[in-house]
């Protein structure tokens, strides 16, 4: 029995299998016993070889591909022997097998995997020839070390990136990877999984999850170690070069005299572009995702997963576009081979990472992303390029014969299984639909009008703005709107923002996939049609004091239109407002900006600030429909919000929801902006209008109507049964 606790990722399953074999075999187990146990637990249980494809001869095991040819030869050494003792027997067994691709030698302490090459001169790594077989090391796994790491705790925390990558490279030995490549030359060739079918979609989602966890993440972690290790040296050298520029300027009193020094500084910056990209991406993610309370090592591991997902997502979106015929096939296995061969003919080194850049440039004819790239800093690293090549090859096993809905479904399913940090993905959340219903943002309303724009300032996984897009498109579909108008309406009418760049990116991708069918139809009518940049921004919506939310032209241009988060005329503001407590906000520019809010009182949470900020964004009679932390109703910190909210909004509904936010139950606020141009006064001086609002005490509770006189500076602790004057089934009429 294994002695560690493991998950379902490929690396975890490999380590668990090795742990189990180590625990079951005697200390002096002979080579044939080691071979038999690793055959069953590792090659059979994890890699997935069927017993019918396996031939065992003592300490040598042969694994056949689907054509019946031996593709892998494995030779084991005894448990009390070094792994190198099995190298010669493994190569000797491979020498009589012309179709062998991998030669494996090892025991329980170490597993060495060699990849056969036809010509040593063409190999990317050092090779050796034994018994006439030429091969280079594909991976070298210190099994004893990784098993020990698994017994200490979660592998994501105990395995070094290099060890994780070494184990992950075993994916190349899975049976599906040993199939003949010609089977996958064309989409209509038998053997490809069709994403249009449920089984194919299920397989794709699982494959992409494994690509992320077992292939890309380890490679990106290695790249992160390498690039981040150069940050200090880069800074020191850059500082010295900047000082040289300043010195040359002062010495000659002539700006042109610093030209040579400035050129050296620019060359240094260009040579370390990956360092600069990493600093920018990592810094914006740590701040935006509010990761200030985590240790550096925790943040680095989490960021590696985020960056790896961004690269995986790029591959997925490009392949969807290729499958839908929106661009030529660029990111396929054959295209990678042609690209590398073409570059080599000119004496230059180009790999799949370079081709990914080309593919994204080609995709620019469909759409140009607005949200920032999070993984580009890693594209120049050899391990990442190799991992991307694996991902492209895995995707070659699928026919992306999809429409937009199918692509969106696949992407949503992927979000549900990849465990992205700080992204709370929930496709079954019923609150967005309920909130938009209460706000009147429905397909039978005039939500396509020029004055019916909607903003979600805390997009998260995009669930609110996606629900709004579906309703807007349904409205236009009922009008038989031209597909170009449908695409433009989503681009023009809907705006979303999030300070976490990953959330902004996910929201943008989900909206984009939703529009691809309409784009396809629009392009038939107008060949040069492109999707305008969607209104999704990676920015802190609460930063209104220093231009952080200003995305328009410089203020010097008096006729410049306001940026999307400077506007004050939205008809709808919706969303699930983050309820970050004041104590969890790191000191700095953001905390200073938040302190200027009227509702930033005592131990506030940020959802109160969003409610206040929404009063700026909404035009007169605009509707707020948002989830906020409900503790403002009966706490000291909520005093200012209780005083101000009745003067900013006419409350339509207050509904308690299940779950927690800032330590208490969240509430759905549905309210209309009024008194837009009137100042807030003391609650003692303010006379609220007389009206009734709808109050729901929780899931399953009956809605009741309560008088607006209850909305004052005192605690809003309503006894619904005592105060109710009538039960209602629908919101009260105007």
C-alpha positions in Angstrom: 0.0 0.0 0.0 1.2 3.5 -0.8 2.2 5.7 2.1 1.3 9.1 0.5 -1.9 10.9 -0.3 -2.3 11.5 -4.1 -4.7 13.2 -6.5 -5.7 12.2 -10.0 -3.2 14.1 -12.1 -0.8 12.1 -14.3 2.3 13.0 -12.2 0.5 12.1 -9.0 -0.6 8.8 -10.4 2.9 7.9 -11.5 4.4 8.7 -8.1 1.6 6.8 -6.3 2.3 3.7 -8.5 6.0 3.9 -7.7 5.2 4.3 -4.0 2.9 1.2 -4.1 5.6 -0.9 -5.9 8.3 0.2 -3.4 6.1 -0.7 -0.5 5.2 -4.1 -1.9 8.6 -5.4 -3.1 11.2 -6.9 -0.8 14.5 -5.0 -0.3 16.4 -7.6 -2.4 13.7 -8.2 -5.0 15.3 -9.6 -8.2 15.1 -7.9 -11.6 12.3 -10.0 -13.0 10.1 -9.1 -9.9 10.8 -5.4 -10.3 10.0 -5.6 -14.0 6.7 -7.4 -13.4 5.5 -4.9 -10.7 6.5 -1.8 -12.7 4.9 -3.4 -15.8 1.6 -3.7 -14.0 1.5 -0.6 -11.8 3.2 1.9 -14.1 2.9 0.8 -17.7 -0.4 -0.9 -17.3 -2.1 1.1 -14.4 -1.0 4.6 -15.3 0.2 4.7 -18.9 -2.7 2.4 -19.9 -1.2 -0.5 -21.8 -3.5 -3.4 -22.2 -2.2 -6.8 -21.1 -2.6 -8.1 -24.7 0.0 -5.5 -25.9 2.6 -6.7 -23.5 5.3 -9.5 -23.8 7.4 -10.3 -20.8 10.7 -12.3 -20.9 12.2 -12.3 -17.4 13.5 -8.8 -16.6 12.7 -7.5 -20.1 9.2 -6.3 -21.1 8.1 -5.3 -24.6 5.1 -3.1 -25.3 3.5 -3.1 -28.8 1.7 -0.3 -30.5 -1.7 -0.7 -32.3 0.0 -2.0 -35.4 1.5 -4.9 -33.4 5.1 -3.6 -33.5 7.2 -3.3 -30.4 7.4 0.4 -29.6 8.9 0.3 -26.1 11.5 -2.0 -24.5 11.9 -1.9 -20.8 14.6 -3.7 -18.9 14.7 -3.7 -15.1 17.6 -4.1 -12.6 17.2 -5.8 -9.3 16.2 -3.6 -6.3 19.7 -3.8 -4.9 21.3 -2.8 -8.2 21.8 0.6 -9.9 19.5 1.6 -12.7 22.5 1.7 -15.1 22.8 -2.0 -14.8 19.7 -2.4 -16.9 20.9 0.0 -19.7 22.8 -2.6 -21.7 20.1 -5.3 -21.5 17.5 -2.8 -22.6 19.5 -1.7 -25.7 20.3 -5.3 -26.5 16.6 -6.2 -26.5 15.8 -3.1 -28.6 18.5 -4.0 -31.2 16.2 -6.7 -32.7 13.1 -4.5 -32.8 13.2 -2.1 -35.8 10.2 -0.1 -34.7 11.2 0.6 -31.1 10.8 4.3 -30.2 11.7 4.3 -26.5 14.3 2.2 -24.6 13.7 2.2 -20.8 16.0 1.0 -18.1 15.6 1.2 -14.4 14.7 0.0 -11.0 12.8 1.5 -8.0 15.4 4.2 -7.4 15.7 5.6 -10.9 14.0 5.2 -14.3 15.9 6.3 -17.5 14.0 6.7 -20.7 15.9 6.9 -24.0 14.3 8.1 -27.3 15.6 6.4 -30.4 16.9 8.6 -33.2 17.7 7.7 -36.8 20.6 10.1 -37.2 22.6 11.4 -34.3 23.5 14.5 -36.2 19.8 15.5 -36.3 19.2 14.9 -32.6 18.5 17.8 -30.2 20.3 16.2 -27.3 23.4 14.1 -26.8 23.1 10.5 -27.9 24.8 7.2 -27.3 24.9 4.1 -29.4 24.6 0.7 -27.6 24.2 -2.6 -29.4 23.7 -0.7 -32.6 20.8 1.4 -31.3 21.3 5.2 -31.2 19.2 7.1 -28.6 19.2 10.2 -26.5 17.9 10.6 -23.0 14.2 11.6 -23.1 13.8 11.8 -19.3 15.7 10.6 -16.2 13.4 10.2 -13.2 14.8 9.9 -9.7 12.0 7.6 -8.5 13.2 7.3 -4.9 13.3 11.1 -4.5 9.8 11.7 -6.0 8.3 8.9 -3.9 9.9 10.5 -0.8 8.4 13.9 -1.9 5.0 12.3 -2.2 5.1 11.0 1.3 5.9 14.5 2.7 2.8 16.2 1.3 1.2 17.5 -1.8 3.4 17.0 -4.9 2.7 20.6 -6.1 4.5 21.8 -3.0 7.1 19.0 -2.4 8.3 18.2 -5.9 10.8 20.5 -7.5 9.8 21.8 -11.0 12.5 19.7 -12.7 11.4 16.5 -11.0 7.8 17.2 -11.9 8.7 17.8 -15.6 10.8 14.6 -15.6 7.8 12.5 -14.5 5.4 14.4 -16.9 7.6 13.4 -19.9 6.4 9.9 -19.4 3.2 10.9 -21.2 5.0 10.4 -24.4 5.0 6.7 -23.7 1.2 6.3 -23.5 -0.3 4.0 -26.2 -2.1 6.8 -28.0 1.2 8.6 -28.4 2.7 5.6 -30.2 0.0 5.4 -32.9 1.1 6.0 -36.5 1.0 9.7 -37.2 -0.5 9.3 -40.7 -3.8 8.4 -39.1 -4.2 12.0 -38.1 -3.2 13.8 -41.3 -6.8 14.8 -42.1 -9.7 15.6 -40.0 -12.0 13.1 -41.7 -9.6 10.2 -41.1 -10.8 7.5 -38.8 -9.1 7.7 -35.4 -9.6 11.4 -34.7 -11.9 12.2 -31.8 -14.7 14.5 -33.0 -15.4 17.4 -30.6 -18.9 17.6 -32.1 -19.7 14.3 -30.3 -20.0 14.0 -26.6 -17.4 11.3 -26.2 -14.9 13.4 -28.2 -15.7 16.5 -26.2 -15.2 14.6 -22.9 -11.9 13.2 -24.1 -10.7 16.7 -25.3 -11.5 18.3 -21.9 -9.6 15.5 -20.0 -6.7 15.7 -22.4 -6.4 19.5 -22.1 -6.5 19.2 -18.3 -3.7 16.6 -18.4 -1.8 18.8 -20.8 -2.0 21.7 -18.4 -1.1 19.8 -15.2 1.3 17.2 -16.5 3.0 18.9 -19.5 2.7 22.7 -19.4 2.8 23.5 -15.7 6.1 21.7 -15.0 7.7 23.3 -18.0 6.5 26.8 -17.0 7.7 26.2 -13.4 11.2 25.5 -14.8 11.0 28.6 -17.0 9.9 30.6 -14.0 12.9 29.5 -11.9 15.2 30.4 -14.8 13.8 33.7 -15.7 13.1 35.0 -12.2 16.6 34.0 -11.2 17.9 36.7 -13.7 15.7 39.5 -12.3 18.2 40.8 -9.8 21.1 40.7 -12.3 18.9 42.4 -14.9 18.0 45.2 -12.5 21.6 45.8 -11.4 22.9 45.9 -14.9 20.0 48.2 -16.0 20.7 50.6 -13.2 24.4 50.8 -14.1 23.5 51.5 -17.7 21.0 54.2 -16.7 23.7 55.8 -14.6 26.1 55.7 -17.6 23.4 57.5 -19.7 23.0 60.2 -17.0 26.8 60.6 -16.6 27.3 61.1 -20.4 24.6 63.7 -20.5 26.1 65.7 -17.6 29.6 65.4 -19.0 28.8 66.8 -22.4 25.8 68.9 -21.5 24.3 67.4 -24.7 21.6 64.8 -24.9 23.0 63.3 -28.1 26.3 62.5 -26.3 24.5 59.7 -24.4 23.6 57.9 -27.6 26.0 55.1 -27.2 25.2 54.5 -23.6 21.5 54.6 -24.4 22.0 52.0 -27.1 23.6 49.7 -24.6 20.7 50.2 -22.2 18.2 49.4 -25.0 20.1 46.4 -26.1 20.1 45.1 -22.5 16.4 45.6 -22.3 15.8 43.8 -25.6 18.1 40.9 -24.6 16.1 40.5 -21.4 12.6 40.9 -22.8 11.4 37.8 -21.0 12.5 39.2 -17.7 10.6 42.4 -18.3 7.5 40.5 -19.5 7.6 38.3 -16.4 7.9 41.2 -14.0 4.9 42.9 -15.6 2.7 39.8 -15.8 3.5 38.5 -12.3 3.2 41.9 -10.6 -0.2 42.7 -12.2 -1.5 39.2 -11.3 -0.3 39.3 -7.6 -2.0 42.7 -7.2 -5.1 42.1 -9.2 -5.8 38.6 -7.6 -5.1 40.1 -4.1 -2.3 37.5 -3.5 -0.5 39.8 -1.1 -1.2 37.4 1.9 0.6 34.4 0.3 4.2 33.4 0.6 6.4 34.0 -2.5 6.7 30.3 -3.2 2.9 29.8 -3.0 2.4 32.7 -5.4 5.1 31.5 -7.8 3.5 28.0 -8.0 0.0 29.5 -8.5 1.3 31.9 -11.1 3.0 29.2 -13.1 -0.4 27.5 -13.4 -2.0 30.7 -14.5 0.7 31.4 -17.1 0.5 27.8 -18.4 -3.3 28.0 -18.7 -3.0 31.2 -20.8 -0.7 29.4 -23.2 -3.1 26.4 -23.3 -6.0 28.7 -23.9 -4.2 30.3 -26.9 -3.7 26.9 -28.5 -7.4 26.0 -27.9 -8.8 29.2 -29.3 -6.6 29.0 -32.4 -7.6 25.4 -33.0 -11.3 26.3 -32.7 -10.8 29.0 -35.2 -9.1 26.6 -37.6 -11.8 23.9 -37.1 -14.5 26.5 -37.9 -12.6 27.6 -41.0 -12.1 31.1 -39.7 -8.3 30.9 -40.4 -5.9 28.5 -42.2 -4.5 25.6 -40.3 -1.5 27.0 -38.6 -1.1 25.2 -35.2 -1.1 21.5 -36.2 1.6 18.9 -35.9 2.2 19.0 -39.7 2.4 22.8 -39.6 5.0 22.7 -36.8 7.1 20.3 -38.8 6.9 22.4 -42.0 7.6 25.6 -40.1 10.7 24.2 -38.3 12.0 22.7 -41.6 11.5 25.9 -43.5 13.3 28.0 -40.8 16.1 25.4 -40.7 16.6 25.8 -44.5 17.5 29.4 -43.9 19.9 28.5 -41.0 17.7 29.9 -38.2 16.2 28.1 -35.2 12.4 28.4 -34.9 10.1 26.2 -32.8 6.4 25.8 -32.0 6.5 28.8 -29.6 7.4 31.0 -32.6 4.6 29.3 -34.6 2.2 30.1 -31.8 3.1 33.8 -32.2 2.4 33.5 -35.9 -0.9 31.7 -35.2 -2.0 34.5 -32.9 -1.0 37.1 -35.5 -3.1 35.2 -38.0 -6.0 35.1 -35.5 -5.8 38.9 -35.4 -7.8 38.9 -38.6 -10.7 37.6 -36.5 -10.1 39.4 -33.2 -7.4 41.3 -31.4 -7.3 40.6 -27.6 -7.6 43.4 -25.2 -6.7 41.6 -22.0 -3.0 41.0 -21.2 -1.0 38.0 -22.1 0.2 36.2 -19.0 2.5 33.5 -20.4 4.4 35.2 -23.2 7.5 35.7 -20.9 7.9 31.9 -21.1 7.7 31.4 -24.8 11.5 31.6 -25.3 12.3 28.8 -22.9 13.2 25.4 -24.5 11.2 23.4 -22.0 8.1 25.4 -22.7 8.5 25.1 -26.4 8.9 21.3 -26.0 5.7 21.3 -23.8 3.8 23.3 -26.4 4.8 20.8 -29.1 3.3 18.1 -27.0 0.1 20.0 -26.5 -0.2 20.6 -30.3 0.4 16.9 -30.9 -2.3 16.0 -28.4 -4.7 18.4 -30.1 -3.9 16.7 -33.4 -5.8 13.7 -32.1 -9.1 15.7 -32.3 -11.3 17.0 -35.1 -12.4 20.5 -34.0 -15.6 20.2 -36.0 -17.4 22.6 -33.7 -19.8 25.6 -33.8 -19.5 28.4 -31.3 -21.8 26.9 -28.7 -19.9 23.6 -28.8 -16.6 25.5 -28.4 -18.0 27.5 -25.6 -19.2 24.3 -23.9 -15.7 22.8 -24.2 -14.1 25.9 -22.8 -16.5 26.0 -19.9 -16.0 22.3 -19.1 -12.2 23.0 -19.1 -12.6 25.8 -16.6 -14.5 23.4 -14.4 -11.6 20.9 -14.1 -8.3 22.9 -14.3 -8.4 24.4 -10.8 -7.2 27.9 -11.6 -6.2 30.0 -8.5 -8.7 32.8 -7.5 -11.1 31.9 -10.3 -14.5 30.8 -8.8 -16.0 29.1 -11.8 -19.6 27.9 -11.3 -21.7 27.2 -14.4 -24.8 26.3 -12.3 -25.0 29.7 -10.5 -28.7 30.8 -10.8 -28.1 34.2 -9.3 -27.0 36.0 -12.6 -30.3 35.1 -14.3 -32.3 36.0 -11.3 -30.5 39.4 -10.9 -31.0 40.3 -14.6 -34.7 39.3 -14.4 -35.2 41.6 -11.4 -33.3 44.4 -13.2 -35.6 44.0 -16.2 -32.7 43.0 -18.5 -34.7 40.5 -20.5 -35.0 39.5 -24.1 -38.4 41.2 -24.5 -37.1 44.5 -23.2 -35.4 47.2 -25.3 -32.0 46.2 -24.1 -30.5 46.7 -27.6 -31.1 50.5 -27.5 -28.3 53.0 -27.5 -29.2 54.0 -23.9 -29.3 50.5 -22.5 -25.6 49.7 -21.9 -24.6 47.3 -19.2 -21.5 47.2 -16.9 -20.2 44.3 -14.8 -17.3 45.8 -12.9 -16.3 42.6 -11.1 -16.5 40.0 -13.9 -15.0 37.0 -12.2 -15.5 34.1 -14.5 -17.8 36.2 -16.7 -21.1 34.6 -15.6 -23.1 37.8 -15.4 -22.0 39.4 -18.6 -22.4 36.0 -20.4 -25.9 35.9 -19.2 -26.5 39.4 -20.4 -24.9 38.6 -23.8 -27.2 35.6 -24.3 -30.2 37.8 -23.6 -29.0 40.6 -25.9 -28.4 38.2 -28.7 -31.8 36.5 -28.1 -33.4 40.0 -28.4 -31.7 40.7 -31.7 -32.4 37.2 -33.0 -36.1 37.8 -32.4 -35.7 40.9 -34.6 -33.9 38.9 -37.4 -30.9 41.2 -36.9 -28.0 41.1 -39.3 -25.1 39.0 -37.8 -22.8 42.0 -38.0 -25.2 44.0 -35.9 -25.3 41.1 -33.3 -21.5 41.1 -33.0 -21.3 44.9 -32.8 -24.1 45.0 -30.2 -22.2 42.8 -27.8 -19.0 44.7 -28.4 -20.7 48.1 -27.9 -23.4 47.5 -25.3 -21.6 45.3 -22.8 -18.6 46.2 -20.6 -16.9 44.1 -18.0 -13.8 44.7 -15.8 -11.8 42.8 -13.2 -8.6 43.6 -11.4 -7.5 40.0 -11.7 -6.1 39.7 -15.3 -6.9 36.0 -15.4 -10.6 36.7 -14.7 -10.6 39.4 -17.3 -9.0 37.0 -19.8 -11.4 34.2 -19.1 -14.4 36.6 -19.5 -13.1 37.9 -22.8 -12.5 34.4 -24.1 -16.0 33.2 -23.1 -17.6 36.3 -24.8 -15.5 35.8 -27.9 -16.4 32.1 -28.3 -20.1 33.1 -28.0 -19.7 35.3 -31.0 -17.9 33.1 -33.5 -21.0 31.7 -35.2 -22.2 35.3 -35.9 -18.8 36.3 -37.0 -18.7 33.4 -39.4 -22.0 34.4 -41.0 -20.9 38.1 -41.0 -17.8 37.2 -42.9 -19.8 35.6 -45.6 -21.5 38.9 -46.2 -18.4 41.0 -45.7 -15.1 39.2 -46.2 -13.1 41.8 -44.3 -15.3 41.9 -41.3 -13.5 41.6 -37.9 -14.8 41.5 -34.3 -14.1 44.8 -32.6 -12.3 44.7 -29.3 -14.8 43.5 -26.7 -15.4 45.7 -23.7 -13.4 43.6 -21.2 -10.7 45.3 -19.2 -8.1 44.1 -16.7 -8.1 47.1 -14.4 -9.1 47.9 -10.8 -12.5 49.5 -11.1 -12.3 51.1 -7.7 -9.2 53.1 -8.5 -10.7 56.4 -9.5 -8.1 58.8 -8.1 -5.1 58.4 -10.3 -6.3 57.5 -13.8 -6.3 53.8 -13.1 -9.8 53.5 -14.5 -9.3 56.1 -17.2 -9.0 54.3 -20.5 -9.8 57.2 -22.8 -7.5 59.6 -24.6 -5.4 62.0 -22.4 -7.3 64.8 -20.7 -5.5 67.4 -22.8 -7.9 66.5 -25.6 -11.1 68.3 -24.4 -13.2 66.5 -27.0 -12.1 63.0 -25.9 -14.9 60.7 -24.9 -14.8 59.3 -21.4 -13.3 55.8 -20.9 -15.7 52.9 -20.1 -15.1 53.1 -16.4 -15.4 56.9 -16.4 -18.8 56.9 -17.9 -21.8 57.9 -15.7 -24.7 56.9 -18.0 -24.9 53.1 -17.8 -28.5 51.8 -17.7 -27.5 48.7 -15.8 -24.7 47.8 -13.4 -24.7 44.1 -12.4 -22.4 41.6 -10.8 -21.1 39.8 -7.8 -19.1 42.4 -5.9 -15.9 41.1 -4.2 -16.1 41.4 -0.4 -12.4 41.7 0.5 -12.0 42.8 4.1 -10.0 45.9 4.8 -7.5 43.9 6.8 -6.7 41.8 3.7 -6.0 44.8 1.5 -2.2 45.4 1.3 -1.1 48.9 2.1 -0.3 50.9 -1.0 -1.9 52.9 -3.8 -5.1 50.7 -3.9 -5.7 50.9 -0.1 -5.1 54.7 -0.2 -7.6 55.1 -3.1 -10.2 53.0 -1.3 -9.9 55.1 1.8 -11.4 58.0 -0.1 -14.8 56.3 -0.4 -17.6 57.5 1.8 -18.4 53.9 2.7 -14.8 53.0 3.6 -15.7 53.2 7.3 -14.2 51.2 10.1 -13.5 47.5 9.0 -15.3 47.8 5.7 -15.3 45.3 2.9 -14.9 46.2 -0.8 -18.4 45.2 -1.8 -19.7 48.4 -0.1 -17.3 50.5 -2.2 -18.6 48.9 -5.4 -22.2 49.8 -4.3 -21.0 53.4 -3.9 -19.0 53.4 -7.1 -22.0 52.0 -9.0 -23.9 55.2 -8.1 -21.3 57.1 -10.2 -21.6 54.7 -13.1 -25.4 54.6 -13.4 -27.4 57.3 -15.1 -30.5 58.6 -13.6 -33.1 55.8 -13.2 -30.3 53.2 -14.0 -30.6 49.9 -12.3 -28.2 48.2 -9.9 -28.6 44.4 -9.6 -25.7 43.1 -7.6 -24.6 40.7 -4.9 -22.9 42.3 -1.9 -21.9 41.3 1.6 -25.0 41.6 3.7 -23.2 42.4 7.0 -23.5 46.1 6.3 -27.1 45.9 7.5 -26.3 45.4 11.2 -22.6 46.3 11.8 -20.7 49.3 12.7 -18.8 49.3 9.5 -22.0 49.5 7.5 -23.2 52.8 9.1 -22.1 55.0 6.2 -23.6 52.6 3.6 -26.9 52.5 5.5 -27.0 56.3 5.6 -26.0 56.8 2.0 -27.7 54.0 0.1 -31.3 55.3 0.5 -30.1 58.7 -0.9 -28.4 57.1 -3.9 -30.9 54.4 -4.7 -34.6 53.6 -4.6 -34.5 50.1 -3.4 -36.6 47.5 -5.3 -35.5 44.3 -3.7 -33.3 43.0 -0.9 -32.9 39.3 -1.1 -30.7 37.2 1.3 -28.7 34.5 -0.5 -27.0 31.3 0.6 -23.3 31.2 1.0 -20.8 33.6 2.7 -19.3 36.9 1.9 -16.9 38.8 4.2 -17.9 36.5 7.0 -21.7 36.8 6.6 -24.5 36.0 4.2 -24.6 37.8 0.9 -27.6 39.8 -0.3 -28.9 40.6 -3.8 -29.5 44.4 -4.1 -31.8 45.5 -6.8 -32.2 49.3 -6.9 -32.6 52.3 -9.2 -30.4 55.3 -9.1 -32.1 58.5 -8.3 -31.1 62.0 -7.0 -28.1 61.7 -9.4 -27.2 65.4 -9.1 -28.2 65.9 -5.5 -25.8 65.8 -2.5 -26.0 63.4 0.3 -27.2 64.9 3.6 -27.4 63.9 7.2 -29.9 61.0 7.7 -31.7 63.3 10.3 -32.3 65.9 7.6 -33.2 63.5 4.8 -36.8 62.6 4.2 -37.0 59.5 2.0 -39.8 59.1 -0.6 -42.6 56.8 0.5 -42.6 53.5 -1.4 -42.4 49.8 -0.7 -39.6 47.4 -1.5 -39.5 43.7 -1.8 -37.7 41.7 1.0 -36.9 38.0 0.9 -35.4 36.6 4.2 -33.6 33.7 2.5 -34.0 30.7 0.3 -37.5 29.3 0.4 -38.9 32.4 2.3 -41.9 34.2 1.1 -41.3 37.7 -0.3 -42.9 40.5 1.5 -43.3 44.2 0.9 -41.8 46.6 3.5 -42.0 50.4 3.7 -39.0 52.6 2.7 -39.2 54.3 6.1 -37.2 51.3 7.5 -34.2 52.2 5.4 -32.3 54.6 7.7 -29.1 54.8 9.6 -30.3 52.3 12.2 -29.7 48.6 11.7 -31.7 47.0 9.0 -32.8 44.0 11.0 -36.3 43.3 9.6 -38.8 41.0 11.2 -40.5 40.1 7.9 -43.5 38.4 9.5 -44.2 41.3 11.9 -43.7 44.1 9.3 -45.2 42.5 6.3 -48.4 44.0 5.0 -49.0 41.6 2.2 -47.4 38.6 0.5 -46.6 39.1 -3.2 -45.6 36.8 -6.0 -44.1 39.4 -8.3 -42.1 42.6 -7.7 -44.3 45.5 -6.7 -45.6 47.6 -9.5 -44.5 51.2 -10.0 
